[in-house]
Amino acid sequence: MAEQRPARVWVMRSLYIGLSFFIIFLHLLPLATSPSRWFAPDFLMAFTFAWAMRRPEYVPAVSVGFIILLADFLFQRPPGLLAGLIVVGAETLRARSVANRDMPYLVEWMSVAGVMITIIFAERLFLAIFFIPAPSLSLVLIQLVMTIALYPLVVMISHFLFNVRRPAPGEVDALGHRL
């Protein structure tokens, strides 16, 4: 049986935070001077959900909330709205991670896609309720479709580059609890 060391968990939590800062940094780089006709996929949401499904202990709710709240401030979005929705989505996926462990990958992908769709439409609903201007629906839907389509690539990067894998049957943590 493989053993999950506490040091590894903290290293992976730090890696998640560092990767999130890197994604935010890349998003803030001024690469074009004209407005774009499409939105890039939301890599931050995709990585958060991929890690929450595969190794929930690597992405605690406090870290997810802090990172997405920081992104809300830096990207000039309504502070806390998307952060709260993504934390709820990540916790929903965390609760399903044990049940989805034995399911095929397609079920995981559809679960994550359903959570992403729910988050985007909940955000639109909250923006409409509070009369906050929202980006055009076509741009948001393009970003959503691209994020869902890119999720398998994010899972492959997480799996092969960062070694974020589903726990093996019978795998335990340092205290002997089953993962």
Secondary structure as UniProt FT lines:
FT   STRAND          3..4
FT   HELIX           6..28
FT   HELIX           43..54
FT   HELIX           56..58
FT   HELIX           61..74
FT   TURN            75..76
FT   TURN            79..80
FT   HELIX           81..100
FT   TURN            101..102
FT   HELIX           105..129
FT   TURN            130..131
FT   HELIX           137..160
FT   TURN            169..170
FT   STRAND          172..173
FT   TURN            174..175
//
